[in-house]
Amino acid sequence: PPPVAVAQDILPRGLRARSTAARACAATPQTLAGARLLNVTPRQYEVLTLLARGHPIKTVSRILNISVATAKAHTATLYQRLQVNSKVEAVYAARQRGALQD
């Protein structure tokens, strides 16, 4: 049988980085626990995690394979639920509540 190809062999470097980042914040037990802690969906928590790592919205949308509009909608909902007005405030509020522990 032919050897199984892995992402590292097939994908260009930028796409490899995106697939690695997406796997790193996929719906793991930590993601689910953080989402419950903040009263957000696991997908919204994934967006928050990537924002906390410094990714801009456009990159977040690419990593998670969602539209920029969807990423912005998740961000707006996060801001409402956390009662904040910016990315920095959202990350700070999440960390204050015990989420986003690296």
PAFI-48273 format. One record per residue: residue number from 1; residue in three letters; y, z, x of N, C-alpha, C, CB in turn. Coordinates in Angstrom, 2 decimals, m for minus. Each point is the difference from the previous one (the first is absolute). Glycine has a CB too. Layout:
REM residues N
k; r; npy; npz; npx; capy; capz; capx; cpy; cpz; cpx; cbpy; cbpz; cbpx
NUM; Ala; Y; Z; X; Y; Z; X; Y; Z; X; Y; Z; X
...
//
This chain:
REM residues 102
k; r; npy; npz; npx; capy; capz; capx; cpy; cpz; cpx; cbpy; cbpz; cbpx
1; Pro; m1.20; 0.00; 0.83; 1.20; 0.00; m0.83; 1.26; 0.00; 0.87; m1.26; 1.21; m1.81
2; Pro; 2.35; m1.81; 1.32; 1.23; m0.01; 0.78; 0.60; 1.39; 0.09; 0.41; m2.36; m0.70
3; Pro; 0.31; 2.66; 1.78; 0.60; 1.33; 0.14; 1.08; 0.20; m1.06; m0.48; m0.01; 2.47
4; Val; 0.65; 1.25; m2.87; 1.01; 0.34; m0.99; 1.35; 0.08; 0.70; m1.69; 1.26; m1.41
5; Ala; 2.68; m1.95; 0.85; 1.34; 0.02; 0.59; 0.74; 1.23; m0.49; 0.05; m2.53; 0.14
6; Val; 0.76; 3.08; 0.71; 0.82; 1.14; m0.39; 1.46; m0.43; 0.01; m1.69; 1.63; 0.95
7; Ala; 2.54; m0.86; m1.61; 1.41; m0.34; m0.13; 0.64; m0.26; 1.36; 0.11; 1.36; m2.08
8; Gln; m0.52; m0.61; 3.08; 0.57; m0.13; 1.32; m0.24; m1.41; 0.57; m0.34; 2.46; 0.37
9; Asp; m0.79; m3.08; m0.73; m0.34; m1.32; 0.50; 0.69; m1.11; m0.78; m2.17; 0.92; 0.75
10; Ile; 2.47; m0.68; m2.01; 0.48; m1.07; m0.88; 1.50; 0.05; m0.24; m2.22; 0.03; m1.08
11; Leu; 2.74; 1.14; 0.77; 1.38; 0.12; m0.43; 0.98; m0.02; 1.16; m0.80; 1.29; m1.95
12; Pro; 1.97; m1.89; 1.73; 1.05; 0.10; 1.01; 0.43; 1.45; 0.16; 0.79; m2.33; m0.55
13; Arg; m0.16; 2.63; 1.65; 0.35; 1.38; 0.35; 0.77; 0.72; m1.12; 0.05; m0.70; 2.39
14; Gly; 0.96; 0.06; m2.99; 0.80; 0.63; m1.05; m0.84; 0.37; m1.20; 1.96; m1.27; 0.77
15; Leu; m2.87; 0.40; m1.17; m0.86; 0.29; m1.15; m0.99; 1.10; 0.33; 0.25; m2.35; m0.78
16; Arg; m0.72; 2.39; 2.02; m0.91; 1.08; 0.40; 0.70; 1.33; m0.14; m1.18; m1.53; 1.58
17; Ala; 2.44; 1.60; m1.16; 0.75; 1.25; m0.10; 0.16; 0.41; m1.46; 1.22; m0.55; 2.13
18; Arg; m0.96; m0.43; m3.00; 0.16; 0.31; m1.42; m1.30; 0.52; m0.59; 1.77; m1.74; m0.18
19; Ser; m2.89; 1.09; 0.51; m1.27; 0.45; m0.59; m0.36; 1.39; 0.52; m0.77; m2.39; m0.20
20; Thr; 1.10; 2.69; 1.45; m0.25; 1.32; 0.56; 0.86; 1.05; m0.70; m0.58; m1.04; 2.22
21; Ala; 1.86; 0.72; m2.45; 0.90; 0.95; m0.68; m0.44; 0.22; m1.45; 1.89; m0.73; 1.49
22; Ala; m2.33; m0.33; m2.14; m0.44; 0.13; m1.39; m1.24; 0.89; m0.08; 0.94; m2.27; m0.52
23; Arg; m1.87; 2.11; 1.46; m1.19; 0.85; 0.00; 0.38; 1.45; 0.28; m1.39; m1.95; 0.76
24; Ala; 2.40; 2.15; 0.09; 0.38; 1.36; 0.38; 0.56; 0.79; m1.17; 0.46; m0.84; 2.29
25; Cys; 0.11; 0.16; m3.28; 0.57; 0.74; m1.12; m0.72; m0.30; m1.32; 2.21; m0.02; 1.18
26; Ala; m3.39; m0.55; m1.10; m0.77; m0.30; m1.21; m0.36; 1.30; m0.73; m0.93; m2.09; 1.09
27; Ala; 0.44; 1.96; m2.31; m0.27; 1.16; m0.86; m1.11; 0.89; 0.57; 0.72; m1.36; m1.97
28; Thr; m0.34; 2.18; 2.92; m0.90; 0.96; 0.62; 0.16; 1.33; m0.73; 0.11; m1.18; 2.26
29; Pro; m0.98; 2.14; m1.98; 0.19; 1.33; m0.61; 1.39; 0.60; 0.30; m2.47; 0.36; 0.21
30; Gln; 2.99; m0.62; 1.00; 1.34; 0.50; 0.35; 1.06; m0.66; m0.87; m0.76; 0.40; 2.36
31; Thr; 0.62; m1.72; m2.58; 0.95; m0.72; m0.84; m0.03; 0.53; m1.42; m0.26; m2.04; 1.43
32; Leu; m0.94; 2.23; m1.95; m0.13; 0.51; m1.37; 0.58; 1.40; m0.13; m2.05; m1.39; m0.29
33; Ala; 1.80; 2.24; 1.28; 0.52; 1.37; m0.03; 1.52; 0.00; 0.09; m2.11; 0.83; 1.06
34; Gly; 2.67; m1.66; m0.18; 1.45; m0.10; 0.13; 0.64; m0.52; m1.27; m0.27; m0.38; 2.43
35; Ala; m0.37; m0.61; m3.05; 0.52; m0.56; m1.25; 0.02; 1.06; m1.09; m0.86; m2.27; 0.65
36; Arg; m0.21; 3.03; m0.75; m0.06; 1.07; m1.01; 1.07; 1.06; 0.27; m2.47; m0.41; m0.30
37; Leu; 2.62; 0.75; 1.56; 0.98; 1.02; 0.40; 1.42; m0.39; m0.42; m1.47; 0.61; 1.92
38; Leu; 1.79; m1.89; m1.80; 1.35; m0.49; m0.32; 0.12; m0.55; m1.42; 0.28; m0.52; 2.41
39; Asn; m1.39; 0.51; m3.15; m0.02; m0.54; m1.35; 0.41; m1.48; m0.03; 0.52; 2.29; m0.88
40; Val; m1.12; m3.06; 1.80; 0.21; m1.45; 0.04; m1.36; m0.67; 0.04; 2.23; 0.25; 1.20
41; Thr; m2.25; m1.57; m1.39; m1.27; m0.72; 0.06; m0.42; m0.17; 1.46; 0.52; m1.21; m2.16
42; Pro; m1.81; 0.97; 2.41; m0.43; m0.25; 1.37; 0.73; m1.19; 0.64; m2.24; 0.94; m0.61
43; Arg; 2.54; m1.98; m0.18; 0.71; m1.16; 0.55; 1.43; 0.37; 0.38; m1.43; m1.52; m1.40
44; Gln; 2.08; 2.32; 0.57; 1.35; 0.45; 0.34; m0.03; 0.86; 1.26; 0.65; m0.08; m2.44
45; Tyr; m1.68; 0.88; 2.58; m0.14; 0.82; 1.20; m0.23; m0.86; 1.23; m0.92; 1.87; m1.39
46; Glu; 0.17; m2.96; 1.25; m0.19; m0.94; 1.11; 1.33; m0.60; 0.43; m2.32; m0.52; m0.81
47; Val; 3.15; 0.16; m0.17; 1.33; m0.54; 0.30; 0.81; 1.05; 0.76; m0.07; m1.48; m2.06
48; Leu; 0.05; 2.71; 1.57; 0.73; 1.09; 0.65; m0.48; 0.21; 1.44; 0.34; 1.08; m2.24
49; Thr; m1.65; m1.12; 2.43; m0.56; 0.17; 1.34; 0.51; m1.06; 0.96; m2.03; 1.03; m1.02
50; Leu; 2.05; m2.27; 0.58; 0.49; m1.09; 0.86; 1.50; 0.13; 0.24; m1.82; m1.50; m0.87
51; Leu; 2.58; 1.90; m0.14; 1.43; 0.21; 0.19; 0.24; 1.12; 1.01; 0.45; m0.78; m2.36
52; Ala; m1.27; 1.84; 2.28; 0.12; 1.12; 0.94; m0.29; m0.43; 1.43; m0.65; 1.57; m1.84
53; Arg; m0.17; m2.59; 1.99; m0.31; m0.52; 1.34; 1.08; m0.95; 0.50; m2.43; 0.23; m0.51
54; Gly; 3.46; m0.45; m0.31; 1.13; m0.80; 0.44; m0.04; m1.46; m0.40; 0.15; 1.53; 1.85
55; His; m1.10; m1.92; m2.67; m0.09; m1.40; m0.43; 1.06; m0.30; m1.06; m2.47; m0.02; 0.53
56; Pro; 3.15; m1.13; m0.43; 0.92; m0.39; m1.08; m0.79; m0.46; m1.23; 1.73; m0.67; 1.71
57; Ile; m1.07; 0.61; m2.85; m0.66; m0.37; m1.26; m0.74; m1.32; 0.11; 1.77; 1.25; m1.24
58; Lys; m1.16; m2.24; 1.86; m0.62; m1.32; 0.10; m1.33; 0.08; 0.76; 2.29; m1.08; m0.05
59; Thr; m2.32; 1.87; 1.11; m1.23; 0.17; 0.77; m1.03; 0.78; m0.81; 1.31; m0.06; 2.14
60; Val; m0.87; 1.06; m2.88; m0.90; 0.77; m0.86; m0.68; m0.94; m0.98; 1.45; 2.05; 0.23
61; Ser; m0.67; m2.94; m0.83; m0.58; m0.93; m0.98; m1.04; m0.90; 0.65; 2.14; 0.04; m1.29
62; Arg; m1.87; m0.48; 2.50; m0.96; m0.86; 0.69; m1.27; 0.76; 0.37; 1.90; m1.35; 0.90
63; Ile; m1.73; 2.56; m0.40; m1.16; 0.80; 0.40; m0.91; 0.29; m1.19; 1.36; 1.03; 1.83
64; Leu; m0.75; m0.69; m2.96; m0.78; 0.37; m1.19; m0.34; m1.20; m0.88; 1.10; 2.22; 0.06
65; Asn; m0.64; m3.40; 0.35; m0.27; m1.23; m0.74; 0.51; 0.09; m1.44; m2.02; m0.40; 1.45
66; Ile; 3.26; 0.86; m1.57; 0.69; 0.06; m1.29; 1.34; m0.69; 0.16; m1.17; 2.17; m0.66
67; Ser; 1.81; m2.50; m0.44; 1.31; m0.64; 0.09; 1.05; 1.01; 0.44; m0.65; m1.65; m1.79
68; Val; 1.75; 1.13; 2.32; 1.11; 0.86; 0.39; 0.53; 0.74; m1.24; 0.61; m1.56; 1.91
69; Ala; m0.56; 0.87; m3.05; 0.47; 0.64; m1.23; m0.89; 1.18; m0.39; 0.93; m2.21; m0.75
70; Thr; m2.24; 2.06; 0.91; m0.93; 1.09; m0.31; 0.20; 1.17; 0.96; m1.66; m1.67; m0.91
71; Ala; 1.84; 1.37; 2.19; 0.24; 1.05; 0.99; 1.29; 0.75; m0.34; m1.21; m1.33; 1.77
72; Lys; 2.24; 0.58; m2.18; 1.27; 0.64; m0.39; m0.18; 0.85; m1.26; 1.27; m1.91; 1.03
73; Ala; m2.07; 1.43; m1.96; m0.25; 0.77; m1.23; m0.73; 1.31; 0.33; m0.10; m2.14; m1.34
74; His; m0.89; 2.07; 2.23; m0.71; 1.21; 0.41; 0.98; 0.97; 0.68; m2.15; m1.31; 0.29
75; Thr; 3.04; 0.77; 0.54; 0.97; 0.83; 0.70; 0.96; 0.66; m0.99; m0.18; m1.49; 2.01
76; Ala; 0.66; 0.73; m2.99; 0.91; 0.56; m1.01; m0.67; 1.12; m0.78; 1.15; m2.23; m0.19
77; Thr; m2.42; 2.04; m0.16; m0.74; 1.04; m0.72; m0.18; 1.24; 0.88; m1.19; m1.78; m1.34
78; Leu; 0.90; 1.56; 2.61; m0.12; 1.12; 0.94; 1.30; 0.80; 0.04; m1.66; m1.30; 1.37
79; Tyr; 2.78; 0.60; m1.26; 1.29; 0.68; 0.07; 0.24; 0.83; m1.26; 0.90; m1.86; 1.44
80; Gln; m1.24; 1.32; m2.60; 0.18; 0.74; m1.25; m0.88; 1.25; m0.03; 0.57; m2.15; m1.16
81; Arg; m1.84; 1.96; 1.51; m0.93; 1.13; m0.09; 0.32; 1.09; 1.02; m1.74; m1.56; m0.81
82; Leu; 2.25; 1.15; 1.96; 0.35; 0.98; 1.04; 1.44; 0.48; m0.15; m1.64; m1.09; 1.54
83; Gln; 2.38; 0.49; m2.47; 1.41; 0.34; m0.24; 0.86; m0.16; 1.24; m0.76; 1.57; m1.76
84; Val; 0.64; m2.77; 2.37; 0.76; m0.32; 1.21; 0.66; m1.36; m0.19; m1.59; 1.36; 1.45
85; Asn; 2.42; m1.75; m0.47; 0.73; m1.26; m0.08; m0.21; m0.94; 1.18; 1.66; 1.23; m1.32
86; Ser; m2.47; m0.83; 2.29; m0.18; m0.86; 1.18; m1.40; 0.20; 0.60; 2.49; 0.09; 0.46
87; Lys; m2.83; m1.00; 0.43; m1.29; 0.07; 0.68; m0.10; 1.27; 0.84; m0.11; m2.52; 0.05
88; Val; 1.16; 2.84; 0.65; m0.01; 1.21; 0.85; m0.20; 1.25; m0.85; 1.53; m1.14; 1.66
89; Glu; m0.82; 1.21; m2.78; m0.15; 1.15; m0.90; m1.42; 0.07; m0.57; 2.45; m0.14; m0.57
90; Ala; m3.02; m1.01; 0.24; m1.36; m0.03; m0.56; m1.02; 0.52; 1.01; 0.64; m1.95; m1.45
91; Val; m0.52; 1.50; 2.68; m0.93; 0.45; 1.04; 0.18; 1.50; 0.25; 0.04; m2.29; 1.07
92; Tyr; 1.20; 2.73; m1.02; 0.28; 1.43; 0.21; m0.58; 0.84; m1.14; 2.10; m0.60; 1.27
93; Ala; m1.85; 0.17; m2.51; m0.50; 0.74; m1.17; m1.52; 0.05; 0.00; 2.02; m0.69; m1.30
94; Ala; m2.66; m0.41; 1.64; m1.46; m0.04; 0.02; m0.54; 0.95; 1.07; 0.03; m2.38; m0.80
95; Arg; 0.59; 2.39; 1.96; m0.46; 0.89; 1.06; 0.25; 1.47; m0.37; 0.44; m1.80; 1.70
96; Gln; 0.66; 2.07; m2.36; 0.30; 1.37; m0.44; m1.05; 0.50; m0.99; 2.44; m0.43; 0.35
97; Arg; m3.01; m0.49; m1.13; m1.01; 0.36; m1.00; m1.42; 0.00; 0.55; 1.51; m0.95; m1.73
98; Gly; m1.63; 0.68; 3.03; m1.32; 0.07; 0.64; m0.73; m1.33; 0.08; m0.12; 2.30; m0.79
99; Ala; 0.77; m3.39; 0.42; m0.63; m1.32; 0.09; 0.41; m0.68; 1.30; m0.03; m0.20; m2.52
100; Leu; m0.57; m0.93; 2.80; 0.29; m0.80; 1.18; m0.28; 0.73; 1.31; 1.72; m1.17; m1.33
101; Gln; m2.69; 2.04; 1.34; m0.36; 0.68; 1.24; m0.81; m0.94; 0.86; 0.01; 2.24; m1.15
102; Asp; 0.49; m2.52; 2.35; m0.69; m0.94; 0.91; m1.04; 0.69; 0.82; 2.03; m1.36; 0.11
//
